[in-house]
Amino acid sequence: MFAMGPRIVAVFLGLGALSPRAVSAQSGPPAAAFPEPPVLPAPAPAPPPESAAPPAPVAPSASAAPSASAAPSASAASPPAAQPLAPATPYAYPPPGNASGYYYPTLQPLPPAPPPAARLPDDAAVSSTPFFDAIVAAADWQHRFSQSANLGAQAGVYVAGRLRLTAKIAFPTESLGDQQADFGSGAKNPSLFYAFSAGFAALRTPTFVMSPGLMVARTDVSDYGTMLAFSLPLDWVTKSGLRLGLEGAFGRALGGRSAVNCSTPGSADCNQRPKYETRPSGTALWLQFHIGFGFNHPAPVLPAAADSPSS
């Protein structure tokens, strides 16, 4: 036990010599692991502006110690030189390269307005005068005859743009029979109709006219009397002057006569001349379709400046 004493002392002495190195190694890590930051050089001082004048050297003088009141007066007498202003930069609006979009867009010129379309005058339909039409008419006169198809023509004119006057003629397509014939003693079959009408253009547009009025019609055989009726013609007029229309008339058939023969064939009365009596009045109808052409039809014109869209 006493022999191991010197060994223990030597071990403690060795540990004491190594402990400062270990402590220094742990407290100071190698510089390669933690390098020191580089030291940046100090910025150079900014050079004085070229326009600034260098300070004038002060010349020593014998009276270098003036009174304190003289210094402010000297500095007030000579103020420092003013710095020149930089030239103003012109400002463009909107600024070039403005990507934010906060500026007014460039005004674009408006496209020119289209020219107004040409149109017919308001009285173009009644200005298409005189006119000539082909007609197809049907006539039914009570106590006289009934005919469904008569072909003919009519001519007309507008007076002062209001008064419509026409004259027409039509020919039957079938033989007519007297509805009041008594044992074959009826009136002669008519070979034609003729009629006249007068109306007032109550409604007129550039392409349409309505002219209510009166109509008088007869046949070439006086035994059938006369038709007196209220008529309503409707005329459509195109831009080229082509006319299409309808006309209806409703009234009374008046006058005329019918033969009265003997009631018993072979009697003495049948050898005498037949007697005549006035026909009773009855309802009369006239229905007509016509197509034709009007002269002096006006051409389309531009509207007035007050009615144009640009104004």
C-alpha positions as CSV (number, residue, x, y, z in Angstrom):
1,M,0.0,0.0,0.0
2,F,2.8,2.4,0.8
3,A,4.5,1.3,-2.4
4,M,1.6,2.6,-4.5
5,G,1.7,6.0,-2.9
6,P,4.4,7.5,-5.2
7,R,2.5,6.2,-8.3
8,I,-0.8,7.9,-7.3
9,V,1.1,11.2,-6.7
10,A,2.7,11.0,-10.2
11,V,-0.7,10.4,-11.9
12,F,-2.2,13.4,-10.2
13,L,0.8,15.5,-11.2
14,G,0.4,14.4,-14.9
15,L,-3.2,15.2,-15.0
16,G,-2.6,18.6,-13.6
17,A,-0.1,19.3,-16.4
18,L,-2.6,18.3,-19.1
19,S,-5.6,20.1,-17.8
20,P,-4.6,23.7,-18.9
21,R,-4.1,22.4,-22.5
22,A,-7.5,20.7,-22.6
23,V,-9.1,23.7,-21.2
24,S,-7.5,26.0,-23.7
25,A,-8.3,23.6,-26.6
26,Q,-12.0,23.6,-25.6
27,S,-12.3,27.3,-24.9
28,G,-10.6,28.3,-28.2
29,P,-11.9,26.3,-31.3
30,P,-9.8,26.3,-34.4
31,A,-10.0,29.4,-36.6
32,A,-10.8,27.2,-39.7
33,A,-14.1,26.2,-38.3
34,F,-15.2,29.8,-37.3
35,P,-13.4,32.3,-39.6
36,E,-13.4,35.9,-38.6
37,P,-15.5,38.3,-40.8
38,P,-13.5,40.4,-43.3
39,V,-13.0,44.0,-42.4
40,L,-14.5,46.3,-45.1
41,P,-12.7,49.4,-46.0
42,A,-14.2,52.7,-44.9
43,P,-16.1,54.6,-47.7
44,A,-14.2,57.4,-49.3
45,P,-15.6,60.9,-48.6
46,A,-17.8,62.4,-51.3
47,P,-16.0,65.0,-53.4
48,P,-17.2,68.5,-53.1
49,P,-19.5,69.8,-55.9
50,E,-17.7,71.5,-58.8
51,S,-19.8,74.5,-58.5
52,A,-18.8,75.1,-54.9
53,A,-15.9,77.6,-54.6
54,P,-12.9,76.6,-52.4
55,P,-12.6,78.5,-49.2
56,A,-10.3,81.5,-49.5
57,P,-7.1,81.2,-47.4
58,V,-7.0,83.5,-44.5
59,A,-3.9,85.8,-44.7
60,P,-2.2,86.4,-41.3
61,S,-2.2,90.0,-40.3
62,A,-0.8,92.0,-37.5
63,S,-4.2,92.7,-36.2
64,A,-5.1,89.0,-35.9
65,A,-7.1,89.6,-32.8
66,P,-9.9,91.9,-33.7
67,S,-12.7,92.6,-31.4
68,A,-15.6,90.1,-31.1
69,S,-18.0,92.6,-32.6
70,A,-16.1,92.9,-35.9
71,A,-16.5,89.2,-36.9
72,P,-20.3,89.2,-37.3
73,S,-20.3,92.3,-39.4
74,A,-17.7,90.9,-41.8
75,S,-19.7,87.7,-42.2
76,A,-22.9,89.6,-42.8
77,A,-21.3,91.8,-45.4
78,S,-20.2,88.8,-47.5
79,P,-22.9,86.0,-47.6
80,P,-21.9,82.6,-48.9
81,A,-22.3,81.9,-52.6
82,A,-25.7,80.3,-53.5
83,Q,-25.8,76.8,-55.0
84,P,-27.1,76.7,-58.6
85,L,-30.4,74.8,-59.1
86,A,-30.4,71.8,-61.4
87,P,-32.5,72.2,-64.6
88,A,-36.1,71.0,-64.3
89,T,-36.9,67.8,-66.1
90,P,-40.1,68.0,-68.3
91,Y,-42.9,65.8,-67.1
92,A,-44.6,63.6,-69.6
93,Y,-48.3,62.6,-69.0
94,P,-48.8,59.7,-68.7
95,P,-45.3,58.9,-67.5
96,P,-43.5,56.5,-69.8
97,G,-43.3,53.0,-68.6
98,N,-46.3,53.4,-66.3
99,A,-47.3,49.8,-65.7
100,S,-49.8,50.6,-62.9
101,G,-52.5,51.6,-65.3
102,Y,-53.5,54.8,-63.4
103,Y,-53.8,57.1,-66.4
104,Y,-56.5,58.1,-68.9
105,P,-56.6,56.0,-72.1
106,T,-56.0,57.8,-75.4
107,L,-59.2,59.0,-76.9
108,Q,-60.0,57.3,-80.2
109,P,-61.9,59.1,-82.9
110,L,-65.6,58.1,-83.3
111,P,-66.5,56.3,-86.5
112,P,-68.5,58.5,-88.9
113,A,-72.3,58.2,-88.7
114,P,-73.8,56.2,-91.6
115,P,-75.6,58.4,-94.1
116,P,-79.4,58.4,-93.7
117,A,-81.3,56.0,-95.9
118,A,-83.3,57.4,-98.8
119,R,-87.1,57.1,-98.4
120,L,-90.2,57.8,-100.4
121,P,-92.1,61.0,-99.8
122,D,-95.2,60.8,-97.6
123,D,-97.5,61.3,-100.5
124,A,-95.7,58.9,-102.9
125,A,-98.7,56.6,-103.3
126,V,-101.1,59.3,-104.4
127,S,-98.4,61.0,-106.5
128,S,-98.4,57.9,-108.7
129,T,-101.0,59.2,-111.1
130,P,-102.6,58.6,-113.5
131,F,-102.8,54.8,-113.2
132,F,-104.1,51.9,-115.2
133,D,-105.2,48.5,-113.8
134,A,-106.4,45.2,-115.0
135,I,-109.4,44.0,-113.0
136,V,-111.2,40.8,-112.1
137,A,-114.6,41.5,-110.7
138,A,-117.6,39.6,-109.4
139,A,-121.1,41.1,-109.4
140,D,-124.3,40.0,-107.7
141,W,-127.5,42.1,-108.2
142,Q,-130.6,40.8,-106.5
143,H,-133.6,40.1,-108.8
144,R,-131.4,40.6,-111.8
145,F,-128.3,38.4,-112.3
146,S,-125.2,36.9,-110.6
147,Q,-121.8,36.7,-112.2
148,S,-118.6,35.4,-110.5
149,A,-115.9,36.4,-113.0
150,N,-115.7,39.5,-115.2
151,L,-112.5,40.6,-116.8
152,G,-111.7,44.2,-117.6
153,A,-109.7,47.3,-116.9
154,Q,-109.9,50.6,-115.1
155,A,-108.2,54.0,-115.3
156,G,-107.9,56.5,-112.5
157,V,-106.4,59.7,-111.3
158,Y,-105.7,61.4,-108.0
159,V,-106.7,65.0,-107.9
160,A,-104.8,67.3,-105.5
161,G,-103.5,64.1,-103.7
162,R,-106.9,63.5,-102.1
163,L,-109.7,62.9,-104.6
164,R,-109.7,59.5,-106.3
165,L,-111.6,59.2,-109.6
166,T,-111.9,55.9,-111.6
167,A,-113.7,54.6,-114.6
168,K,-113.9,50.8,-115.3
169,I,-115.3,48.4,-117.8
170,A,-115.7,44.6,-117.4
171,F,-116.9,41.8,-119.7
172,P,-118.7,38.7,-118.5
173,T,-117.0,35.4,-119.0
174,E,-120.3,33.5,-119.0
175,S,-123.7,34.2,-120.3
176,L,-126.0,35.9,-117.8
177,G,-129.6,34.8,-117.2
178,D,-132.3,37.0,-116.0
179,Q,-133.4,35.9,-112.6
180,Q,-136.9,37.4,-113.2
181,A,-137.5,35.6,-116.5
182,D,-141.0,34.3,-117.0
183,F,-141.4,31.4,-119.4
184,G,-138.3,32.5,-121.5
185,S,-139.4,36.1,-121.7
186,G,-136.5,37.5,-119.7
187,A,-134.4,40.6,-120.6
188,K,-131.5,40.4,-123.0
189,N,-128.3,39.2,-121.5
190,P,-125.8,42.0,-120.9
191,S,-122.4,41.9,-122.7
192,L,-120.5,44.4,-120.5
193,F,-120.5,46.3,-117.2
194,Y,-119.3,49.9,-116.8
195,A,-118.8,51.8,-113.5
196,F,-117.6,55.0,-112.1
197,S,-116.3,55.7,-108.6
198,A,-115.2,58.7,-106.6
199,G,-113.4,58.6,-103.2
200,F,-111.5,60.6,-100.7
201,A,-108.0,59.5,-99.7
202,A,-108.7,59.3,-96.0
203,L,-105.5,57.3,-95.2
204,R,-102.3,57.6,-97.3
205,T,-98.8,56.6,-96.7
206,P,-95.8,56.3,-99.0
207,T,-97.0,52.8,-100.1
208,F,-100.7,52.6,-99.2
209,V,-104.0,54.5,-99.9
210,M,-107.5,53.9,-98.6
211,S,-110.1,56.0,-100.3
212,P,-113.7,55.4,-99.2
213,G,-116.4,56.8,-101.6
214,L,-119.3,56.0,-103.9
215,M,-119.7,53.8,-106.9
216,V,-122.2,53.7,-109.7
217,A,-122.4,50.7,-112.1
218,R,-124.7,49.7,-115.0
219,T,-124.8,47.2,-117.8
220,D,-125.4,47.8,-121.5
221,V,-128.9,46.6,-121.1
222,S,-131.1,49.1,-119.3
223,D,-133.6,46.4,-118.1
224,Y,-131.2,45.5,-115.3
225,G,-131.2,48.9,-113.7
226,T,-128.4,50.6,-111.8
227,M,-126.2,49.8,-108.8
228,L,-125.6,52.6,-106.3
229,A,-123.1,51.5,-103.5
230,F,-120.6,52.5,-101.0
231,S,-117.1,51.5,-102.1
232,L,-113.8,51.0,-100.2
233,P,-110.8,50.7,-102.5
234,L,-107.4,49.7,-101.0
235,D,-104.3,50.4,-103.1
236,W,-100.7,49.2,-102.4
237,V,-98.1,51.0,-104.4
238,T,-94.5,49.7,-104.5
239,K,-91.3,51.7,-105.0
240,S,-91.3,51.0,-108.8
241,G,-94.9,52.2,-109.2
242,L,-96.5,48.8,-109.4
243,R,-100.0,48.8,-108.0
244,L,-101.9,46.0,-106.2
245,G,-105.4,46.5,-104.7
246,L,-108.8,45.3,-103.7
247,E,-112.1,47.1,-103.9
248,G,-115.4,46.2,-102.4
249,A,-118.8,47.8,-102.9
250,F,-122.0,47.2,-101.1
251,G,-125.3,48.9,-101.9
252,R,-128.6,48.6,-103.8
253,A,-129.7,47.7,-107.3
254,L,-132.4,50.1,-108.4
255,G,-134.7,50.4,-111.5
256,G,-134.9,48.3,-114.5
257,R,-137.9,46.4,-115.8
258,S,-138.9,42.8,-116.4
259,A,-141.4,41.4,-118.9
260,V,-144.7,39.8,-117.7
261,N,-146.1,37.2,-120.1
262,C,-149.3,35.3,-120.1
263,S,-149.8,33.0,-117.2
264,T,-151.3,30.2,-119.4
265,P,-149.5,29.3,-122.5
266,G,-151.7,28.9,-125.6
267,S,-154.4,31.4,-124.4
268,A,-155.3,34.5,-126.2
269,D,-153.3,36.7,-123.9
270,C,-150.1,35.0,-125.0
271,N,-150.6,36.3,-128.5
272,Q,-150.4,39.9,-127.3
273,R,-147.2,41.9,-126.7
274,P,-145.7,41.2,-123.3
275,K,-146.2,43.7,-120.5
276,Y,-143.4,45.1,-118.4
277,E,-143.1,46.0,-114.7
278,T,-140.5,47.7,-112.7
279,R,-138.1,45.4,-111.0
280,P,-138.0,45.5,-107.2
281,S,-134.8,46.9,-105.6
282,G,-132.4,44.5,-104.1
283,T,-129.0,44.1,-102.6
284,A,-126.0,44.7,-104.9
285,L,-122.4,43.5,-104.4
286,W,-119.2,44.2,-106.3
287,L,-115.9,42.6,-105.4
288,Q,-112.8,43.5,-107.4
289,F,-109.1,42.7,-107.5
290,H,-106.8,44.9,-109.6
291,I,-103.1,45.1,-110.6
292,G,-101.5,47.8,-112.7
293,F,-99.0,50.6,-112.9
294,G,-99.0,54.2,-111.9
295,F,-97.1,57.0,-113.8
296,N,-95.1,59.8,-112.3
297,H,-94.1,57.8,-109.3
298,P,-91.6,59.8,-107.2
299,A,-88.1,58.5,-106.6
300,P,-86.7,58.0,-103.0
301,V,-85.1,61.1,-101.6
302,L,-82.9,61.7,-98.6
303,P,-84.7,62.8,-95.4
304,A,-84.4,66.4,-94.2
305,A,-81.5,67.5,-92.1
306,A,-83.7,67.9,-89.1
307,D,-84.8,64.2,-89.4
308,S,-81.4,62.7,-90.0
309,P,-79.8,60.6,-87.2
310,S,-76.7,62.8,-87.1
311,S,-78.7,65.8,-85.9
